[in-house]
Amino acid sequence: MTNTNPIVSNEKFQSAEQLWFWFLYSRQMRANRLINRGGNPTRRPCEILDVETLITKLYLAGKLTDTQLEIMKKFGDKKRAPHQYIWAENRAAAQWNTAMNVLEAAAKQRGWIE
């Protein structure tokens, strides 16, 4: 009898933004109790709880601020990063970039980002 399940390796994220958007999407799917019943089952090197724990640790250590978390959530819900050349988003873009740099450094240490 052959195994019909494909062997899927852990696919690392390309950036902190990709990790963040995946995290928000996965939380939403879990909250809505939606399950990926088809398509390509991509395994990630971390779980939703791992990312949530990392974000909490970075916040408690003072590496992420309330403002940065608010911006991450606001633009994460919009499924895009703030744009530095849009006047109304200029400050948010600077905060976003700082937060993504912090998240990327921490995630790289854990082996989640290439």
Number of C-alpha atoms within 10 A of each C-alpha: 3 4 6 6 6 8 8 11 10 12 14 18 21 12 18 22 22 12 22 22 20 18 20 19 16 16 15 13 13 12 9 9 8 10 9 8 7 6 6 9 11 11 12 16 15 18 12 15 11 12 19 15 12 15 20 14 13 17 15 11 10 10 15 20 15 10 13 21 15 14 20 26 15 15 16 19 14 11 15 12 19 23 15 15 9 10 10 11 14 14 14 22 22 15 21 24 18 15 22 20 15 16 22 22 14 17 21 15 9 12 13 21 19 11
